């Protein structure tokens, strides 16, 4: 340290930075460790400097405009007392700042609404979902009250009604407990058990995500949807009965679907049955996701984000003949199941053609999701292992061994998948040789 002067108001005001230097430091003759730093630009602030554990410790006390001399001297004395005890004042400041930030974070957690957390949840998870699944979740939480025109009957309300999750969005996240969920379910089940079931399952997944989130976890009631009382209130909507094809119906179904004039829809419907894929997973299939050489098909998985399954010979022959279309600007469309009339360039409503095909074949109604169910049940005829079927369909593993120790390679899946397809074609009376599955893509403007 340099020369010491007893700090007074006049002396502090007179101190200047030495010529040719960025800063000059003057030391108080009364208080050990207290100094005044003056910069070349004229800024003045009190500092404290001492030795601690063999090293120089320097801290800024404060600006001279806000710290009176007596106050600065008292602060320097306090800091000197701490360092004499081997305590680093900077560590105390860090701990105090951390405590303040933790208190602020806790307050933010307590103040965040379900709606705010829901928006962040959708944004964080949307890359894992199909556009259709994301749209469904957004619809469940819509405000409603918008003018309703399309499909409105004279007896229908003039405006759209809010989604079943919307009443929960205004709650603070800590208020979303089992009691709140139970009361919400009581009201929503009266509006419609089907939609209440869908909303309940979406809410359960959302709460699970919040419980594992580092910021929202402490404010989340992780058991809000899983207490016995809530589970007993939750609607139990099972799979539709008889919503699948039987073995003896395969011939009529294939004949009717193959007669559909639109080859894209015909191939799409057959693909649903032959792969067991979800409706939107297959509809969003891109040409980049097809590998005719190694016979693989990569689709957007609702659960895992992406799933690669075998491209069976007959399905490959169908997809190879589909047109590669371009949009109005001449840019190639990425979709395998493209549509020149759809706004996004791919098929949107193949259900209509499917219903017509079922009626023409004299078959009972089977939904598009029922074709996925059909795949799952028909595979039992070839005694395919359930784990193989689950991996092809994109089901989550249920058993411990399946979850942690079974990761079947594509060639093993392909062996069984080929058997499943060959059996279905045999039941449908379709004569097909694997050599026929040769790529022959064509571009259609």
C-alpha positions as CSV (number, residue, x, y, z in Angstrom):
1,X,0.0,0.0,0.0
2,X,1.1,3.6,-0.7
3,X,0.9,6.8,1.3
4,X,-1.9,7.1,3.8
5,X,-4.0,10.2,4.5
6,X,-6.8,10.6,7.0
7,X,-9.9,10.7,4.9
8,X,-12.0,13.8,5.2
9,X,-14.7,15.1,2.8
10,X,-12.4,17.7,1.4
11,X,-9.5,15.3,0.9
12,X,-11.7,12.7,-0.8
13,X,-13.1,15.4,-3.1
14,X,-9.6,16.6,-4.0
15,X,-8.1,13.2,-4.9
16,X,-7.4,12.9,-8.6
17,X,-6.0,10.1,-10.8
18,X,-2.4,10.5,-11.5
19,X,-1.5,11.6,-15.0
20,X,-0.8,8.8,-17.4
21,X,-2.5,6.1,-15.3
22,X,-5.8,4.4,-15.6
23,X,-6.5,4.5,-11.8
24,X,-4.9,5.7,-8.6
25,X,-5.5,4.4,-5.1
26,X,-5.3,6.4,-1.9
27,X,-5.3,4.8,1.6
28,X,-7.0,6.0,4.7
29,X,-4.7,6.6,7.6
30,X,-7.3,5.8,10.2
31,X,-8.9,2.6,9.0
32,X,-6.7,-0.4,8.1
33,X,-7.5,-1.7,4.6
34,X,-9.8,1.1,3.5
35,X,-8.8,2.8,0.2
36,X,-10.2,5.2,-2.4
37,X,-9.9,4.3,-6.1
38,X,-10.0,7.1,-8.5
39,X,-10.1,6.3,-12.3
40,X,-8.9,8.4,-15.2
41,X,-12.5,9.2,-16.0
42,X,-13.1,10.7,-12.6
43,X,-15.1,7.8,-10.9
44,X,-14.4,7.4,-7.2
45,X,-15.2,4.4,-5.0
46,X,-14.1,3.0,-1.7
47,X,-12.3,-0.3,-1.7
48,X,-11.1,-2.8,1.0
49,X,-7.8,-4.6,0.7
50,X,-6.0,-7.1,3.0
51,X,-4.1,-10.4,3.0
52,X,-6.0,-13.6,3.5
53,X,-4.5,-17.1,3.5
54,X,-1.3,-15.7,2.0
55,X,-3.1,-13.9,-0.9
56,X,-4.2,-10.3,-1.6
57,X,-7.9,-9.8,-1.2
58,X,-9.5,-6.7,-2.7
59,X,-13.2,-5.8,-2.7
60,X,-15.2,-2.8,-3.8
61,X,-17.1,-1.2,-0.9
62,X,-19.1,1.3,-2.9
63,X,-19.3,4.6,-4.7
64,X,-18.3,7.8,-2.8
65,X,-21.7,9.4,-3.8
66,X,-23.6,6.8,-1.8
67,X,-21.1,5.9,0.9
68,X,-20.3,8.5,3.5
69,X,-16.8,8.3,4.9
70,X,-17.9,7.1,8.3
71,X,-20.0,4.4,6.8
72,X,-17.2,3.2,4.5
73,X,-14.8,3.1,7.5
74,X,-17.2,1.0,9.5
75,X,-17.6,-1.4,6.6
76,X,-13.9,-1.7,6.2
77,X,-13.5,-2.4,9.9
78,X,-16.2,-5.1,9.7
79,X,-14.5,-6.8,6.8
80,X,-11.1,-6.6,8.6
81,X,-12.6,-8.4,11.6
82,X,-13.9,-11.2,9.3
83,X,-10.6,-11.6,7.5
84,X,-8.7,-11.7,10.8
85,X,-10.8,-14.7,11.6
86,X,-9.9,-16.4,8.3
87,X,-13.4,-15.7,6.8
88,X,-13.6,-14.6,3.2
89,X,-16.2,-11.9,2.9
90,X,-16.7,-12.7,-0.8
91,X,-17.9,-16.2,0.0
92,X,-20.4,-14.7,2.4
93,X,-21.7,-12.4,-0.4
94,X,-22.0,-15.4,-2.8
95,X,-23.9,-17.4,-0.2
96,X,-26.2,-14.4,0.5
97,X,-26.8,-13.9,-3.3
98,X,-27.5,-17.6,-3.7
99,X,-30.0,-17.5,-0.9
100,X,-31.7,-14.5,-2.4
101,X,-31.9,-16.1,-5.8
102,X,-33.2,-19.4,-4.3
103,X,-35.9,-17.4,-2.6
104,X,-36.8,-15.6,-5.8
105,X,-36.9,-18.9,-7.7
106,X,-39.2,-20.4,-5.1
107,X,-41.5,-17.4,-5.4
108,X,-41.5,-17.8,-9.2
109,X,-42.4,-21.5,-8.8
110,X,-45.2,-20.6,-6.5
111,X,-46.5,-17.9,-8.8
112,X,-46.3,-19.8,-12.2
113,X,-49.6,-20.8,-13.5
114,X,-50.6,-24.1,-15.1
115,X,-51.1,-22.3,-18.4
116,X,-47.6,-20.9,-18.4
117,X,-46.1,-24.3,-17.5
118,X,-48.3,-26.0,-20.1
119,X,-47.1,-23.7,-22.9
120,X,-43.4,-24.4,-22.0
121,X,-44.3,-28.2,-21.8
122,X,-45.7,-28.1,-25.3
123,X,-42.7,-26.2,-26.7
124,X,-40.2,-28.5,-25.0
125,X,-41.9,-31.8,-26.1
126,X,-43.2,-30.9,-29.6
127,X,-40.2,-32.3,-31.4
128,X,-41.1,-35.7,-30.0
129,X,-44.7,-35.6,-31.2
130,X,-46.4,-35.7,-34.6
131,X,-48.2,-32.5,-35.7
132,X,-51.5,-34.2,-35.2
133,X,-50.7,-35.1,-31.5
134,X,-49.5,-31.5,-30.8
135,X,-52.7,-30.2,-32.4
136,X,-54.8,-32.4,-30.2
137,X,-53.0,-31.2,-27.0
138,X,-53.5,-27.6,-28.1
139,X,-57.1,-28.2,-28.7
140,X,-57.6,-29.7,-25.2
141,X,-56.5,-26.4,-23.7
142,X,-58.2,-23.9,-26.1
143,X,-60.1,-21.0,-24.7
144,X,-63.1,-21.3,-26.9
145,X,-65.6,-18.5,-27.6
146,X,-64.6,-18.3,-31.3
147,X,-67.3,-18.0,-34.0
148,X,-68.4,-21.4,-35.1
149,X,-69.5,-21.9,-38.7
150,X,-68.2,-25.2,-40.1
151,X,-70.4,-28.2,-39.4
152,X,-72.7,-26.3,-37.1
153,X,-76.2,-27.6,-36.7
154,X,-79.1,-25.2,-36.0
155,X,-79.2,-26.4,-32.4
156,X,-75.4,-26.0,-31.9
157,X,-74.0,-22.9,-30.0
158,X,-72.8,-20.0,-32.1
159,X,-69.3,-20.2,-30.7
160,X,-66.8,-22.9,-29.9
161,X,-66.6,-24.3,-26.4
162,X,-63.4,-24.3,-24.4
163,X,-61.2,-27.4,-24.2
164,X,-61.5,-29.6,-21.2
165,X,-58.1,-28.5,-19.8
166,X,-58.8,-24.8,-20.2
167,X,-60.4,-24.4,-16.7
168,X,-57.2,-25.5,-15.1
169,X,-54.8,-23.1,-16.8
170,X,-55.6,-20.2,-14.5
171,X,-54.6,-22.1,-11.4
172,X,-51.1,-21.7,-9.9
173,X,-49.1,-24.8,-10.3
174,X,-49.0,-25.5,-6.5
175,X,-52.8,-25.4,-6.5
176,X,-53.0,-28.3,-9.0
177,X,-53.4,-31.0,-6.4
178,X,-55.5,-34.2,-6.2
179,X,-58.4,-32.3,-4.8
180,X,-58.4,-29.8,-7.8
181,X,-58.1,-32.6,-10.3
182,X,-60.9,-34.5,-8.7
183,X,-63.3,-31.6,-8.8
184,X,-62.3,-30.9,-12.4
185,X,-63.0,-34.5,-13.4
186,X,-66.4,-34.3,-11.8
187,X,-67.4,-31.5,-14.2
188,X,-65.6,-32.7,-17.3
189,X,-67.1,-36.2,-17.2
190,X,-70.5,-34.6,-17.3
191,X,-69.5,-32.8,-20.5
192,X,-68.3,-36.0,-22.1
193,X,-66.4,-39.0,-20.7
194,X,-64.5,-39.6,-23.9
195,X,-62.9,-36.2,-24.1
196,X,-62.5,-36.2,-20.3
197,X,-60.5,-39.4,-20.5
198,X,-58.2,-38.0,-23.2
199,X,-57.7,-34.8,-21.2
200,X,-57.0,-36.7,-18.0
201,X,-54.3,-38.8,-19.7
202,X,-52.8,-35.6,-21.2
203,X,-52.9,-33.9,-17.8
204,X,-51.2,-36.9,-16.2
205,X,-48.3,-36.8,-18.6
206,X,-48.0,-33.0,-18.1
207,X,-47.8,-33.3,-14.4
208,X,-45.2,-36.1,-14.7
209,X,-43.1,-33.8,-16.9
210,X,-43.5,-31.0,-14.3
211,X,-42.5,-33.2,-11.5
212,X,-39.2,-34.1,-13.2
213,X,-38.5,-30.5,-14.3
214,X,-35.8,-28.8,-12.2
215,X,-37.7,-25.5,-11.8
216,X,-41.3,-26.8,-11.6
217,X,-40.6,-30.0,-9.6
218,X,-40.7,-28.5,-6.1
219,X,-44.0,-26.8,-6.8
220,X,-45.7,-29.8,-8.4
221,X,-48.0,-32.3,-6.7
222,X,-46.7,-35.4,-8.5
223,X,-49.5,-37.5,-7.3
224,X,-52.3,-35.1,-8.4
225,X,-53.6,-37.7,-11.0
226,X,-52.6,-40.9,-9.3
227,X,-54.3,-40.9,-5.9
228,X,-56.8,-43.6,-5.4
229,X,-59.7,-41.1,-5.2
230,X,-58.7,-39.5,-8.5
231,X,-58.1,-42.8,-10.3
232,X,-61.6,-44.0,-9.2
233,X,-63.1,-40.9,-10.7
234,X,-61.2,-41.1,-14.0
235,X,-63.3,-42.4,-16.9
236,X,-62.3,-45.8,-18.2
237,X,-62.7,-45.6,-22.0
238,X,-61.4,-48.8,-23.5
239,X,-60.7,-49.8,-27.0
240,X,-63.7,-50.0,-29.3
241,X,-65.2,-53.5,-29.5
242,X,-65.0,-55.3,-32.8
243,X,-62.8,-52.5,-34.2
244,X,-60.4,-54.8,-36.0
245,X,-60.3,-57.1,-39.0
246,X,-60.7,-60.9,-38.6
247,X,-58.7,-63.4,-40.5
248,X,-61.6,-64.4,-42.7
249,X,-62.2,-60.7,-43.6
250,X,-58.8,-60.1,-45.0
251,X,-59.6,-61.2,-48.6
252,X,-62.7,-58.9,-48.9
253,X,-60.8,-56.0,-47.3
254,X,-57.8,-56.2,-49.6
255,X,-60.0,-56.6,-52.7
256,X,-62.0,-53.5,-51.8
257,X,-59.0,-51.4,-50.8
258,X,-57.1,-52.3,-53.9
259,X,-60.0,-51.1,-56.0
260,X,-59.8,-47.6,-54.6
261,X,-59.1,-45.3,-57.6
262,X,-56.6,-43.2,-55.7
263,X,-53.4,-45.3,-55.5
264,X,-51.9,-43.2,-52.7
265,X,-54.9,-43.8,-50.4
266,X,-55.0,-47.4,-51.4
267,X,-51.3,-47.9,-50.5
268,X,-51.7,-45.9,-47.3
269,X,-54.6,-48.0,-46.0
270,X,-52.7,-51.2,-46.8
271,X,-49.6,-49.8,-45.1
272,X,-51.6,-49.1,-41.9
273,X,-52.6,-52.8,-41.8
274,X,-49.2,-54.2,-42.8
275,X,-47.1,-52.1,-40.4
276,X,-49.5,-51.5,-37.4
277,X,-48.3,-47.8,-37.5
278,X,-50.4,-45.0,-36.0
279,X,-52.4,-43.0,-38.5
280,X,-50.3,-39.8,-38.4
281,X,-47.0,-41.7,-38.1
282,X,-47.5,-43.3,-41.6
283,X,-49.2,-40.2,-43.1
284,X,-46.0,-38.2,-42.4
285,X,-43.7,-40.7,-43.9
286,X,-41.1,-39.0,-46.2
287,X,-39.1,-40.4,-49.1
288,X,-36.0,-39.8,-47.1
289,X,-37.4,-42.3,-44.6
290,X,-37.5,-45.1,-47.1
291,X,-34.5,-47.3,-47.9
292,X,-35.4,-49.8,-50.6
293,X,-31.9,-51.3,-50.6
294,X,-31.7,-52.3,-47.0
295,X,-35.5,-52.5,-46.7
296,X,-36.2,-50.1,-43.8
297,X,-38.8,-47.5,-43.1
298,X,-38.2,-44.7,-40.7
299,X,-41.3,-42.9,-39.3
300,X,-42.0,-40.2,-36.7
301,X,-42.7,-42.0,-33.5
302,X,-45.3,-40.6,-31.2
303,X,-43.5,-41.9,-28.1
304,X,-39.8,-42.0,-28.9
305,X,-39.6,-39.4,-31.6
306,X,-38.4,-41.7,-34.4
307,X,-38.7,-45.4,-35.1
308,X,-37.2,-47.6,-37.8
309,X,-39.0,-50.7,-38.8
310,X,-38.7,-53.2,-41.7
311,X,-39.9,-52.4,-45.2
312,X,-41.7,-55.6,-46.2
313,X,-41.6,-56.8,-49.8
314,X,-45.2,-56.3,-50.8
315,X,-45.4,-52.9,-49.1
316,X,-42.2,-51.8,-50.8
317,X,-43.7,-52.7,-54.2
318,X,-46.7,-50.5,-53.4
319,X,-44.6,-47.5,-52.3
320,X,-42.2,-47.8,-55.2
321,X,-45.0,-47.1,-57.7
322,X,-46.3,-44.0,-55.9
323,X,-45.7,-40.7,-57.6
324,X,-43.1,-38.2,-56.4
325,X,-45.1,-34.9,-56.7
326,X,-43.9,-31.3,-56.8
327,X,-45.6,-28.3,-55.3
328,X,-46.8,-25.3,-57.3
329,X,-43.3,-23.8,-57.2
330,X,-41.8,-26.9,-58.7
331,X,-40.1,-28.0,-55.4
332,X,-40.4,-31.8,-54.7
333,X,-42.8,-32.7,-52.0
334,X,-41.1,-34.8,-49.2
335,X,-44.2,-36.9,-48.5
336,X,-44.6,-40.5,-49.7
337,X,-48.4,-40.3,-49.4
338,X,-48.7,-36.9,-51.2
339,X,-51.8,-35.1,-52.2
340,X,-52.0,-32.3,-54.8
341,X,-55.1,-30.8,-53.2
342,X,-54.0,-30.7,-49.6
343,X,-52.6,-27.5,-48.2
344,X,-49.6,-29.2,-46.6
345,X,-49.1,-31.6,-49.6
346,X,-50.0,-34.9,-48.0
347,X,-53.2,-36.9,-47.4
348,X,-55.5,-35.6,-44.7
349,X,-58.7,-37.7,-44.7
350,X,-58.3,-41.2,-46.1
351,X,-61.1,-42.3,-43.8
352,X,-63.8,-41.5,-46.4
353,X,-62.4,-43.8,-49.0
354,X,-61.9,-46.5,-46.3
355,X,-65.5,-46.3,-45.2
356,X,-66.7,-46.6,-48.9
357,X,-64.4,-49.6,-49.4
358,X,-65.8,-51.3,-46.2
359,X,-69.3,-50.7,-47.4
360,X,-68.6,-52.1,-50.9
361,X,-67.1,-55.2,-49.4
362,X,-70.0,-55.7,-47.0
363,X,-67.7,-55.5,-44.0
364,X,-68.5,-53.9,-40.6
365,X,-67.0,-50.6,-39.7
366,X,-63.3,-50.6,-38.8
367,X,-61.6,-47.3,-38.0
368,X,-58.1,-46.3,-39.2
369,X,-56.8,-47.0,-35.7
370,X,-58.6,-50.3,-35.9
371,X,-56.2,-51.3,-38.7
372,X,-53.4,-50.9,-36.2
373,X,-55.3,-53.1,-33.7
374,X,-55.8,-55.6,-36.5
375,X,-52.1,-55.9,-37.1
376,X,-51.5,-56.5,-33.4
377,X,-54.1,-59.2,-33.1
378,X,-53.5,-60.9,-36.5
379,X,-49.8,-61.4,-35.7
380,X,-50.8,-64.1,-33.1
381,X,-51.7,-66.3,-36.1
382,X,-48.0,-66.6,-37.0
383,X,-47.0,-66.9,-33.3
384,X,-44.8,-63.8,-33.5
385,X,-43.2,-62.9,-30.2
386,X,-45.1,-60.0,-28.5
387,X,-41.8,-58.1,-28.0
388,X,-41.3,-58.1,-31.8
389,X,-44.8,-56.9,-32.4
390,X,-44.4,-54.1,-29.8
391,X,-41.2,-52.9,-31.2
392,X,-42.6,-52.8,-34.8
393,X,-45.8,-51.0,-33.6
394,X,-43.9,-48.6,-31.3
395,X,-45.4,-49.7,-28.0
396,X,-43.5,-48.9,-24.8
397,X,-41.9,-52.0,-23.3
398,X,-43.9,-53.4,-20.4
399,X,-41.7,-55.9,-18.8
400,X,-38.4,-55.2,-17.1
401,X,-36.4,-57.4,-19.4
402,X,-38.0,-55.8,-22.5
403,X,-37.3,-52.3,-21.2
404,X,-33.7,-52.8,-20.3
405,X,-32.3,-55.9,-22.0
406,X,-34.1,-56.3,-25.4
407,X,-33.0,-54.2,-28.4
408,X,-33.7,-56.3,-31.4
409,X,-31.8,-55.5,-34.6
410,X,-33.6,-54.7,-37.8
411,X,-32.8,-57.9,-39.5
412,X,-34.5,-59.9,-36.7
413,X,-37.6,-57.7,-36.9
414,X,-37.5,-58.1,-40.7
415,X,-37.6,-61.9,-40.5
416,X,-40.8,-61.8,-38.5
417,X,-42.4,-58.9,-40.3
418,X,-41.9,-60.7,-43.6
419,X,-43.7,-63.7,-42.2
420,X,-46.6,-61.6,-40.9
421,X,-47.0,-59.9,-44.3
422,X,-46.7,-63.2,-46.2
423,X,-49.4,-64.7,-44.0
424,X,-51.8,-61.8,-44.5
425,X,-51.3,-61.9,-48.3
426,X,-51.9,-65.6,-48.2
427,X,-55.2,-65.1,-46.4
428,X,-56.2,-62.3,-48.8
429,X,-55.5,-64.6,-51.8
430,X,-52.8,-62.2,-53.2
431,X,-50.1,-63.9,-55.2
432,X,-46.9,-62.0,-54.7
433,X,-43.2,-62.8,-55.1
434,X,-40.6,-60.7,-53.2
435,X,-38.7,-60.2,-56.5
436,X,-41.5,-57.9,-57.5
437,X,-40.6,-55.3,-54.9
438,X,-38.3,-53.3,-57.1
439,X,-38.1,-49.4,-56.8
440,X,-39.6,-47.6,-59.8
441,X,-40.2,-44.1,-58.6
442,X,-41.6,-41.5,-60.9
443,X,-42.0,-37.8,-60.6
444,X,-45.4,-36.2,-61.2
445,X,-45.7,-32.4,-61.4
